[in-house]
Amino acid sequence: MTIEGNEIRREMILNMGPQHPATHGVLRLLLHLEGEVVKKNIPIIGYLHRGVEKLGEHRTYLQNIVFTDRLDYTASMCNNLSYALAVEKLCGIEVPERARVIRVIMAELQRIAAHLLWLGTYALDIGAMSVFFYCFREREKILDMFEMISGQRLTPSYICIGGVRRDITDQFLEALRVFCDTFNDYVRDYENLLTKNPIWVERLKDVAVLSAEDAINWGTTGPVLRASGVKFDFRRATPYCGYENYEFDIPIGTKGDCYDRYLVRVEEMRQSNRILKQAMKDIPDGPIMADVPFITLPPKDQVMNNIESLIKHFKIAAGLFQVPKGEVYSSIENPKGELGFYIVSDGSSKPYRMRIKSSCFVNLSALPFMTQGCLVADLIAALGSIDIVLGEVDR
Amino acid sequence: MSPNAIVFVVIKILVIFALVMLVVAYLTLLERKILAHMQIRLGPMFAGPHGILQPIADGIKLFFKEDIITKEADKLFYFLSPALSIIPTLMIFAVIPFGDQTTLWGLLKEPVKLSITELNIGLLYVFAMGGIATYGIVFGGWAQNNKYSLLGGVRAAAQLISYEVAFTLSVFGVILLAGSLNLVEIVDKQKNMWYIVYQPVGFILFLIASVAELKRTPFDLPEAESELVAGFHADYSSMKFAMFFMAEYASIIVCSCIGTVLFLGGWHGPSFLPPFVWYMLKVFVLMYVIIWLRATYPRLRYDQLMKFGWKVMIPLGFVNIFATAIVLILVK
C-alpha cells in the first residue's frame, strides 16, 4: 500500500525479472499486486533481441542455419529442421530417404531433451529439487549423442539444406538403442516423484486454465494447445520428413490447466521414444544429402579429393549460388509448438525477408489472460507451464 | 549459588554453545551431502577430503564478505532482526537436556547434569523463545525495504503464527501423559515406553508443524527461491545473512532435540549403547528426515498452506488432546 498525495493505492507494483530465477531467461513481468493477488500482469520482452530475422537478410541461406540454432536453444535440431524444410520447399529439393529418417531421429531426440529440460526446471519452480537432476541425467545422454554425431551439444547445426551434415555412426546407434530401451523406466521414475504427489497436484490443478476455445483464439500451439483438449499436431496435420509412416498418439488434456500441460508433455516424451524405436529399426541406406548443384554442399570426402567438388563447395560457402524466386512458409512441430519460417526470395543467395513464427511468443501472449487474479505462486506455475524460451520469443 | 556452581554453569554454556555452533556448521555440510547423494551428484568435494572443511571455508568467506546495507533500509530493525532470530534460538538450548547426568568417566566427584538448567516450565520456555525468533524474520523482511523481502516477511508472519498454534497443540498430549513441563521429567517418564507409541498422531503433527516452523520444504514459502528469490533475507549479506542462516540450522537442531525429548524417549534406549549416543542417534534421524523432505517435496502455495494449518492441523491437534485426556481419565 503506497500513499500518493491524498489517494491511497492498495496496489504494489513489482518487477519480476529480467533477472529472476523463475522467468527462465530475461523476461520481465510487470506485476500489479494486491497482497499476493496478481491484478495485472504485463510481460515485457525484448531483452534477448538479437535481430535474427534482420540478420537473416544479410547472410546466405547456408549461413542462416547457425542462427536458427540459437532461437530456441533447447531445441536447436528442430529449429534447423524447420529452416531447412522451408528452404527446401523454396528450392524444390527432394531429401534422400536416409536423411529423412535421421532427421526424424534427431528431432524426436531433441523433443525429449527439450521436454526433460522443461520438466526439470518446472519442478524446480514448484519447489521439487531432485527431479531437476534426474532429468538432466537423461538430457545429458542425448546431448552426448548429439556431440557424437555433430561435435556440438547445444548448437549442432546438424540438419542443413538438402539433408544432414554427417552420417550417423554405429556408436551413435548403439547409444540410441540403449537410451530408447531404458528411457521409459526413467519417465516412470519422474512420474513416481510427481504425478500423484499431493502437493504437486494441488499446486497445478486448476491453475492457469485455458479452455480449448481460448487456446485457439490466442493462437497457441504445441503442448499448451493440446493440453486444452485440441488434438492438433503438425506432425499429423501436415506431415513432414515422413512422419505419416510412424505410429504415435497425440496426447491431449481435458481441462487446459498446468497439470494437463505437465501430463501432455510427459506423455509426449513416451510417444517420442516410440517414434525413435520405429525410426531406428530400419534406417535405409543411401546418401544423406540431396545432390542439387550449387545449393546443397557436396560430400566432405569428395571435397577433399576432387577439385570440382572443392570448387563447388567453395562457391556455395562463399554465397555464389542462386535460389528460385518466390516465397514460402513452412512450419513444423517444435517441442514448444509451431515454429515456422516465412522466406521471401528475390533470387539471390540471401533471403529478401525472413520471418520467424514463434510459438513461444504466441503462447506467452496468452499468459496475462491465463493468470488474471491468481496468486504470485500460481503465476510462476503458469509461466513455467507454457514453457517459453526467450531466445525464440525475442528472436 | 556457590561460586563453584556458577563456574560449572559457565563451562556448560560454553561447551554447549561451541558444540551447537559446530553441529550447525556441519549440519549444512550434512544437508548438502545428503541432498547431493539423493540427486546423483557428489556435493562439496574440494575443501578437504570429501569437503569436510567446507563449512569452515564458508564461515571464513561469509565473515569477510562486504556487509551491504541498502539505502532505504530501516537501520535499527535491519541490525536488530538477525540478532533477534539467532539469540532466542540459541537460548532454547539452555533448557534442552542432552543426557541424564555424568561424572565424565570418574573425573568429577559429583555427577553433573547434562543440561544447562532444569526449568520446571521448560517446554513453555521453548515455545516462548521460538515465538520471539519469529520477530526476527518479520522485522527483517520489512526493514530491507525490498518488495520481495516484504512478501517473504508477510508470508513468514502468517505461516509462523498459524503453525505455532499447531506446534503447541501437538505436544499437549505429551504434557498430559507426563504431567509436567520439565523436559528432564518428561524424558524420565519414557524410561519404559517412548511417547511416540502413545502419541503417534501427536508426533506426526509435531513433525509437520516443526518443518513449517523451520520454514523448510514443503513449507519454505518465506524464502521460496523460485518466487521471491530469497524471500525475507534477500538483501542481507555477510555475517547478518550468516546469522539468519545459522538460526535456521540451529532451529533444526532445536526441533530435532525437542522431538527426541518429547516423543523418542530422549537418551533412553537398549543398554548396548551409551545414553548420549542414543540421544545423538535419534536427533540425527529426525534431522535426516527433515533434510530428506527437502529432496522430495515441492512447495505448497500460500493459501494451501494456511488451509492445511487451520483446517487440518489444528482440528487434529484438538482431537488428539481430547482423545488423550479421555483415555487418561478412563485408565485412571
Contacts between the chains, C-beta under 8 A, distances in Angstrom:
chain1	res1	chain2	res2	distance
A	12	B	147	6.3
A	14	B	147	5.1
A	14	B	148	7.7
A	20	B	229	6.7
A	21	B	225	6.1
A	21	B	226	5.4
A	21	B	229	6.6
A	22	B	226	4.5
A	22	B	227	6.4
A	36	B	151	6.7
A	36	B	155	7.9
A	36	B	302	5.9
A	123	B	298	6.9
A	124	B	226	6.4
A	125	B	226	4.6
A	126	B	226	7.6
A	126	B	298	4.3
A	126	B	299	6.3
A	127	B	217	6.0
A	127	B	218	6.7
A	127	B	220	7.0
A	127	B	224	6.9
A	127	B	226	6.9
A	127	B	297	7.3
A	127	B	298	4.3
A	127	B	299	2.8
A	128	B	296	7.4
A	128	B	297	6.5
A	128	B	298	4.0
A	128	B	299	7.9
A	129	B	35	7.2
A	129	B	39	6.9
A	129	B	217	7.7
A	129	B	294	6.8
A	129	B	295	6.1
A	130	B	38	6.0
A	130	B	39	4.9
A	130	B	295	5.0
A	130	B	296	6.7
A	132	B	39	7.8
A	133	B	39	4.0
A	133	B	40	5.7
A	133	B	41	6.4
A	134	B	39	7.6
A	134	B	40	7.1
A	137	B	40	6.1
A	193	B	296	7.2
A	194	B	298	7.8
A	197	B	297	7.2
A	197	B	298	6.7
A	199	B	218	5.4
A	199	B	297	5.7
A	199	B	298	4.9
A	199	B	299	7.4
A	199	B	300	5.8
A	200	B	298	5.1
A	202	B	300	7.2
A	202	B	301	7.4
A	202	B	304	5.7
A	203	B	298	6.1
A	203	B	299	7.5
A	203	B	300	7.3
A	203	B	301	5.9
A	203	B	304	7.6
A	375	B	301	6.3
A	375	B	302	6.1
A	375	B	303	6.8
A	376	B	151	7.1
A	376	B	227	5.7
A	376	B	228	7.9
A	377	B	221	7.7
A	377	B	224	7.4
A	377	B	227	5.7
A	377	B	299	7.7
A	377	B	301	4.5
A	377	B	302	6.2
A	378	B	301	6.9
A	380	B	226	5.9
A	380	B	227	5.2
